[in-house]
Amino acid sequence: MVWKRFLSWKIILVPIGIFAVIFAVKAAGHAFDRYRYSKEVGNKTIFQYGELPACGDKKEFFTVSPVKDGLYSNIVPLGNFGATGGHVIPTKHIYFIAKDPDHQPLTDIYAPGDLHITTIEQWHNLTKNLTEYFVYTSPCQDIEVNFYHFNELSPKLMEAFNKKTSCDWQRSEQTGNTSYQHCGKVLHGVTVAAGEVLGKATPANKGGIRQFFDFEMSDHRTQALAFANPKRFEGGFDFKHIVCPLDYFTPALKQKFFSQIADYYNPNLKRTARPLCGEYMQDVPGTAQGVWFKNNSDTADNGENSAVTLAHHNVLTQKGIFSIGTQAMGTIEAGEYPFVPQLSGLINRDFKDVTADGKTYCFEPTGLTGTYNYPFRIILQMTSPTKLKIEGQKVQGCGSGPWNFDNGASEFER
């Protein structure tokens, strides 16, 4: 009966072998994907240090609120717009908004969990004559957690930054209407524990900014976001794996934070649509909805000022938004232009319903946040599934059409 014993072992070993092969293939695929991604972002923040632990399948990393209770009014979800400040594309970070943005004193910002400090950038805001700090961190190999716009660093982080005498990179940058010069330093062996002070922040001296800081997170273990053209979202940051930081807190903190999701300017205006934390990626391939770029070489990392986004408000999701960059168009000034989408017809049509059908669509923005002081309308046409023609016209309302482009139309592409 040797053959029966052999057969019984075969029945046991074959499934184990198949499982082992599948596991090995998946592990190798993930390792290659991580390597490819680490090359994509230039190894600036994650995947580059041997001291970072593996993430495994852990989802709960944060146990401490970054701002103490009573000091902030609300949390702004992903997908906010601020074209003149450089946010033409929906924001990939959330905000903790100060209760009194104009008079808020310097406030401690705490590490929400145990973190490795990977990079610190010192930004000199030349337009407003102030210095800010951006802190890049990681709890483990597949995740980055970033904090932007600190007024001061903690003594520990300031010492680590100053100890390294030279910058790993220096450059100038124009973000919206603001000019910056910044110095980045890659750090090794610097860690903070949950609840440890990272730095201090206040919006009081930043003119129009209401948040203590920007709070951004990416998780490379997640499925890549389905941008219409993923190549536009490579380099510099983990654009394709942006997640909501609130999802990584303990259940009690997560529940509290989600109850505080509200508009940037009006904390009483709550987001009710799912996901409650908002959406960074709003592209709908083959339609007008999403991000459009001016030039073939533009990306989310280097072409935001000349881009336009046709999407939806991050709190009032029933509203459509034209987000126009400072260098995007000659006929529509930089800003956000909302309207109420319609489900049929050629006027104020929902962007996701506009396709390359040969038709010209007309829009009547209301509640303008740009600088126009006169009536105007916007007309657009998708000339192909990946090309868009758009123009602002100094005309009151759409009327009944048809609508024709003048000489000021601008063209964009995916």
C-alpha positions as CSV (number, residue, x, y, z in Angstrom):
1,M,0.0,0.0,0.0
2,V,3.0,2.3,-0.5
3,W,1.2,4.0,-3.4
4,K,-1.8,4.9,-1.1
5,R,0.6,6.5,1.4
6,F,2.3,8.4,-1.4
7,L,-1.0,9.5,-2.7
8,S,-2.2,10.7,0.7
9,W,1.0,12.8,1.2
10,K,0.6,14.1,-2.4
11,I,-2.9,15.3,-1.5
12,I,-1.5,17.2,1.4
13,L,1.7,18.6,-0.2
14,V,0.3,19.7,-3.6
15,P,-2.1,22.4,-2.1
16,I,0.7,23.6,0.2
17,G,3.1,23.8,-2.8
18,I,0.5,25.7,-4.9
19,F,-0.1,28.1,-2.0
20,A,3.7,28.6,-1.5
21,V,4.2,29.4,-5.2
22,I,1.3,31.9,-5.2
23,F,2.6,33.6,-2.0
24,A,6.2,33.7,-3.5
25,V,4.9,35.3,-6.7
26,K,2.9,37.9,-4.9
27,A,5.8,38.7,-2.5
28,A,8.2,39.1,-5.5
29,G,5.6,41.2,-7.3
30,H,5.2,43.5,-4.3
31,A,9.0,43.8,-3.9
32,F,9.4,44.7,-7.5
33,D,6.5,47.2,-7.3
34,R,8.1,48.8,-4.3
35,Y,11.5,49.0,-6.0
36,R,9.9,50.6,-9.1
37,Y,7.9,53.1,-7.0
38,S,11.0,54.0,-4.9
39,K,12.8,54.9,-8.2
40,E,9.7,56.9,-9.3
41,V,9.8,59.2,-6.3
42,G,13.5,59.5,-6.2
43,N,13.9,57.7,-2.9
44,K,13.2,61.0,-1.1
45,T,11.1,59.7,1.7
46,I,10.2,56.1,1.8
47,F,11.8,52.7,0.9
48,Q,15.3,54.1,1.3
49,Y,16.3,53.3,4.9
50,G,17.2,50.0,6.3
51,E,15.9,51.1,9.7
52,L,12.3,51.3,8.6
53,P,10.3,48.3,9.7
54,A,7.9,46.4,7.4
55,C,4.3,47.5,7.5
56,G,2.7,44.0,7.2
57,D,-1.0,44.3,7.1
58,K,-1.2,46.8,10.0
59,K,-3.8,49.5,9.6
60,E,-3.9,51.3,13.0
61,F,-0.8,53.5,13.4
62,F,-2.1,56.7,15.1
63,T,-3.1,57.0,18.8
64,V,-2.8,60.7,19.5
65,S,-4.6,63.8,18.0
66,P,-2.0,66.1,16.3
67,V,-3.8,69.1,17.8
68,K,-5.3,69.2,21.3
69,D,-9.1,69.2,21.7
70,G,-10.6,72.7,21.9
71,L,-8.0,74.3,19.8
72,Y,-9.3,73.5,16.3
73,S,-12.8,74.0,14.9
74,N,-13.0,71.3,12.2
75,I,-11.2,69.1,9.8
76,V,-11.3,69.8,6.0
77,P,-11.5,66.6,3.8
78,L,-9.4,65.7,0.8
79,G,-10.2,67.4,-2.5
80,N,-10.2,71.1,-1.4
81,F,-9.4,73.7,-4.0
82,G,-7.4,76.9,-3.8
83,A,-6.1,77.8,-7.2
84,T,-4.4,81.1,-6.3
85,G,-2.6,79.3,-3.5
86,G,-1.4,76.5,-5.9
87,H,-4.2,74.0,-5.3
88,V,-5.7,73.7,-8.8
89,I,-5.8,69.9,-8.5
90,P,-7.9,68.6,-5.6
91,T,-5.8,68.6,-2.4
92,K,-4.2,65.3,-1.4
93,H,-4.1,66.3,2.2
94,I,-6.6,67.3,5.0
95,Y,-6.5,70.3,7.3
96,F,-7.0,70.9,11.0
97,I,-8.6,74.4,11.0
98,A,-7.8,76.9,13.8
99,K,-10.7,78.2,15.9
100,D,-9.5,81.8,15.5
101,P,-7.2,81.9,12.4
102,D,-6.5,85.6,12.7
103,H,-5.3,85.5,16.3
104,Q,-4.4,81.9,17.1
105,P,-1.1,81.8,19.1
106,L,1.6,79.3,18.2
107,T,0.2,75.9,18.9
108,D,2.0,72.6,19.6
109,I,1.5,69.9,16.9
110,Y,2.0,66.4,18.1
111,A,3.2,63.2,16.3
112,P,0.0,61.1,16.0
113,G,2.1,57.9,16.2
114,D,5.6,56.5,16.3
115,L,7.4,57.9,13.2
116,H,10.8,58.0,11.5
117,I,11.7,61.5,10.4
118,T,13.0,61.0,6.8
119,T,13.2,64.5,5.4
120,I,12.8,68.1,6.6
121,E,12.4,71.0,4.2
122,Q,12.8,74.7,5.2
123,W,10.7,76.9,3.0
124,H,11.2,80.6,2.7
125,N,8.0,82.2,1.6
126,L,9.4,85.2,-0.3
127,T,5.9,86.7,-1.0
128,K,4.9,86.8,2.6
129,N,8.4,87.0,4.1
130,L,8.1,84.1,6.5
131,T,9.8,80.7,7.0
132,E,8.0,77.4,7.2
133,Y,9.0,73.8,7.7
134,F,7.7,70.7,5.9
135,V,8.3,67.4,7.8
136,Y,8.3,64.1,6.0
137,T,7.9,60.9,8.0
138,S,7.2,57.2,7.8
139,P,6.0,54.7,10.4
140,C,7.1,51.8,8.1
141,Q,8.4,51.0,4.6
142,D,5.2,51.3,2.6
143,I,3.8,54.5,4.1
144,E,4.6,58.2,4.2
145,V,3.1,60.7,6.5
146,N,3.7,64.4,5.8
147,F,3.1,67.6,7.7
148,Y,3.3,71.0,5.9
149,H,3.5,74.6,7.0
150,F,4.9,74.5,10.5
151,N,6.1,77.9,11.8
152,E,8.7,76.3,14.1
153,L,10.3,72.9,14.6
154,S,10.7,71.3,17.9
155,P,14.2,71.8,19.4
156,K,15.0,68.1,18.7
157,L,14.0,68.4,15.0
158,M,15.6,71.8,14.6
159,E,18.9,70.4,16.0
160,A,18.7,67.5,13.6
161,F,18.1,69.8,10.7
162,N,20.9,72.2,11.6
163,K,23.3,69.4,12.4
164,K,23.4,68.6,8.7
165,T,25.2,71.6,7.3
166,S,24.4,71.2,3.6
167,C,21.1,70.9,1.7
168,D,20.5,67.8,-0.3
169,W,18.6,70.0,-2.7
170,Q,17.8,73.7,-3.1
171,R,15.4,75.2,-5.5
172,S,13.0,78.1,-6.1
173,E,9.3,77.5,-6.8
174,Q,6.2,79.4,-7.8
175,T,3.0,78.0,-6.2
176,G,0.0,79.9,-7.3
177,N,0.7,83.5,-6.5
178,T,3.4,82.7,-3.9
179,S,7.2,82.4,-4.5
180,Y,9.3,80.1,-2.4
181,Q,12.9,79.1,-1.9
182,H,13.5,75.9,-0.1
183,C,16.3,73.6,1.2
184,G,15.7,69.9,1.8
185,K,17.7,67.6,4.1
186,V,17.4,63.9,4.2
187,L,17.8,62.6,7.8
188,H,18.7,59.2,9.2
189,G,18.1,57.7,12.6
190,V,15.7,60.5,13.9
191,T,12.5,59.2,15.4
192,V,9.6,60.6,17.4
193,A,7.1,58.8,19.6
194,A,3.4,59.1,19.6
195,G,2.5,62.3,21.5
196,E,5.9,63.9,21.0
197,V,5.9,67.5,19.8
198,L,6.9,67.9,16.1
199,G,6.7,71.7,16.1
200,K,4.4,74.7,16.4
201,A,2.0,76.2,13.9
202,T,-0.4,79.1,13.6
203,P,-2.2,80.6,10.6
204,A,-2.3,84.0,12.2
205,N,0.6,85.5,10.3
206,K,0.1,83.7,7.0
207,G,-2.7,85.8,5.4
208,G,-5.8,83.9,4.4
209,I,-4.5,80.5,5.6
210,R,-6.9,79.0,8.2
211,Q,-5.3,75.7,9.0
212,F,-2.6,74.8,11.5
213,F,-0.9,72.5,9.0
214,D,-1.6,70.2,6.0
215,F,-1.7,66.5,7.0
216,E,-1.0,64.1,4.1
217,M,-0.6,60.3,3.9
218,S,0.1,57.7,1.2
219,D,0.0,53.9,1.6
220,H,1.7,52.0,-1.2
221,R,-0.1,48.8,-0.1
222,T,-3.3,50.2,-1.5
223,Q,-4.6,49.9,-5.1
224,A,-3.3,52.6,-7.3
225,L,-5.8,55.4,-8.0
226,A,-7.2,55.2,-11.5
227,F,-6.2,58.5,-13.0
228,A,-7.1,59.1,-16.7
229,N,-3.3,59.3,-17.4
230,P,-1.3,57.8,-14.6
231,K,2.0,59.1,-16.1
232,R,0.9,62.6,-15.1
233,F,1.0,61.6,-11.5
234,E,4.5,60.3,-11.1
235,G,7.5,61.8,-9.4
236,G,8.1,63.7,-6.2
237,F,5.1,62.4,-4.2
238,D,3.1,59.2,-3.9
239,F,0.2,60.7,-5.9
240,K,-1.2,57.3,-6.9
241,H,-1.6,55.9,-3.4
242,I,-3.0,58.9,-1.5
243,V,-5.2,57.9,1.5
244,C,-7.1,59.6,4.3
245,P,-4.9,59.8,7.4
246,L,-8.0,59.6,9.6
247,D,-8.5,56.0,8.6
248,Y,-5.3,55.0,10.4
249,F,-6.3,56.3,13.9
250,T,-7.7,54.2,16.7
251,P,-11.5,53.6,16.4
252,A,-12.5,56.2,19.0
253,L,-10.3,59.0,17.5
254,K,-11.4,58.0,14.0
255,Q,-15.1,58.3,14.9
256,K,-14.5,61.7,16.6
257,F,-12.5,63.1,13.6
258,F,-15.1,61.9,11.0
259,S,-17.8,63.8,13.0
260,Q,-15.7,67.0,12.6
261,I,-15.4,66.9,8.8
262,A,-16.5,70.2,7.4
263,D,-15.9,73.1,4.9
264,Y,-12.7,75.1,4.9
265,Y,-14.5,78.4,5.5
266,N,-17.7,77.2,7.3
267,P,-17.3,74.6,10.0
268,N,-21.1,74.3,10.2
269,L,-21.2,73.0,6.6
270,K,-20.7,69.2,6.9
271,R,-19.8,66.7,4.3
272,T,-22.3,63.9,4.2
273,A,-21.3,62.1,1.0
274,R,-19.2,58.9,1.2
275,P,-16.3,58.7,1.6
276,L,-16.6,61.2,4.4
277,C,-12.9,62.1,4.2
278,G,-13.3,63.3,0.6
279,E,-11.7,62.3,-2.7
280,Y,-8.4,63.3,-4.1
281,M,-8.8,61.6,-7.5
282,Q,-11.9,62.6,-9.5
283,D,-10.8,61.7,-13.0
284,V,-13.4,59.9,-15.1
285,P,-11.6,58.8,-18.3
286,G,-13.3,59.6,-21.6
287,T,-15.2,62.5,-20.0
288,A,-14.6,66.1,-19.1
289,Q,-14.4,65.3,-15.4
290,G,-11.0,65.5,-13.8
291,V,-7.6,67.2,-14.2
292,W,-6.4,68.6,-17.5
293,F,-2.9,69.8,-18.3
294,K,-1.7,72.6,-20.6
295,N,1.5,71.1,-22.0
296,N,2.5,67.6,-23.0
297,S,5.3,67.6,-20.4
298,D,3.2,68.9,-17.5
299,T,2.6,66.7,-14.4
300,A,0.9,67.0,-11.1
301,D,4.3,67.7,-9.7
302,N,5.4,70.4,-12.0
303,G,2.4,71.8,-14.0
304,E,-0.3,72.5,-11.5
305,N,-0.3,76.3,-12.1
306,S,-1.1,75.9,-15.7
307,A,-3.7,73.1,-15.2
308,V,-7.5,73.2,-14.9
309,T,-9.7,70.8,-12.9
310,L,-13.3,70.1,-13.7
311,A,-14.7,68.3,-10.7
312,H,-16.9,68.6,-7.6
313,H,-16.8,70.5,-4.4
314,N,-15.2,68.6,-1.6
315,V,-18.0,69.2,0.9
316,L,-21.0,70.2,-1.2
317,T,-20.5,67.3,-3.6
318,Q,-23.6,68.2,-5.6
319,K,-21.8,71.4,-6.8
320,G,-19.5,71.3,-9.9
321,I,-16.3,73.3,-9.8
322,F,-14.0,74.9,-12.4
323,S,-10.6,75.2,-10.8
324,I,-8.4,77.4,-12.9
325,G,-4.6,77.8,-12.4
326,T,-2.7,81.1,-12.4
327,Q,-1.0,80.3,-15.7
328,A,-3.8,78.3,-17.3
329,M,-6.0,80.7,-19.4
330,G,-6.2,84.2,-20.7
331,T,-10.0,84.3,-20.6
332,I,-10.7,83.0,-17.1
333,E,-8.7,84.3,-14.2
334,A,-7.3,81.9,-11.5
335,G,-9.9,80.8,-9.0
336,E,-12.8,78.4,-8.3
337,Y,-16.0,78.8,-10.2
338,P,-19.0,76.7,-8.9
339,F,-22.2,75.8,-10.6
340,V,-25.2,73.4,-10.1
341,P,-24.8,70.4,-12.5
342,Q,-27.7,69.3,-14.6
343,L,-28.5,65.7,-15.6
344,S,-29.4,66.5,-19.2
345,G,-29.0,69.2,-21.9
346,L,-26.0,71.3,-22.9
347,I,-26.2,73.9,-20.1
348,N,-24.4,73.3,-16.8
349,R,-24.1,69.6,-17.6
350,D,-22.4,67.4,-15.0
351,F,-18.8,67.0,-16.2
352,K,-18.9,63.2,-16.1
353,D,-21.6,63.4,-18.8
354,V,-19.6,65.5,-21.2
355,T,-17.8,63.5,-23.8
356,A,-16.2,63.9,-27.2
357,D,-19.6,64.0,-28.9
358,G,-18.9,67.0,-31.1
359,K,-21.2,69.2,-29.0
360,T,-20.2,72.5,-27.2
361,Y,-21.5,72.9,-23.7
362,C,-22.1,76.1,-21.8
363,F,-21.8,76.9,-18.1
364,E,-23.1,79.7,-15.8
365,P,-20.9,79.8,-12.7
366,T,-22.4,81.3,-9.5
367,G,-20.8,82.4,-6.3
368,L,-17.5,83.2,-8.1
369,T,-14.3,83.1,-6.1
370,G,-12.1,84.4,-8.9
371,T,-11.6,88.1,-9.5
372,Y,-14.2,88.7,-12.2
373,N,-16.4,91.7,-11.6
374,Y,-18.6,91.2,-14.7
375,P,-21.0,88.6,-16.0
376,F,-19.4,85.7,-17.9
377,R,-20.0,82.2,-19.1
378,I,-17.8,79.3,-19.8
379,I,-18.0,77.1,-22.9
380,L,-16.1,73.9,-23.5
381,Q,-15.9,71.0,-25.9
382,M,-14.0,67.7,-25.8
383,T,-12.4,67.5,-29.2
384,S,-11.2,64.0,-28.5
385,P,-11.4,61.6,-25.5
386,T,-8.1,63.1,-24.3
387,K,-8.3,66.7,-25.4
388,L,-10.4,69.7,-24.1
389,K,-11.1,73.2,-25.5
390,I,-12.4,75.8,-23.1
391,E,-13.0,79.5,-23.0
392,G,-14.5,82.2,-20.8
393,Q,-16.7,84.8,-22.4
394,K,-17.9,88.1,-21.1
395,V,-21.5,87.4,-21.8
396,Q,-24.5,87.2,-19.3
397,G,-25.8,83.7,-19.2
398,C,-25.9,80.9,-21.8
399,G,-29.2,81.7,-23.5
400,S,-30.3,78.9,-25.8
401,G,-27.1,78.5,-27.9
402,P,-25.5,77.4,-30.0
403,W,-22.1,78.7,-28.7
404,N,-19.0,79.5,-30.7
405,F,-15.4,79.9,-29.6
406,D,-13.7,83.2,-30.1
407,N,-9.9,83.6,-30.5
408,G,-9.3,83.2,-26.8
409,A,-10.0,79.5,-26.4
410,S,-7.3,77.4,-24.5
411,E,-6.7,73.7,-25.2
412,F,-5.8,71.1,-22.6
413,E,-5.0,67.4,-22.6
414,R,-4.9,64.4,-20.2
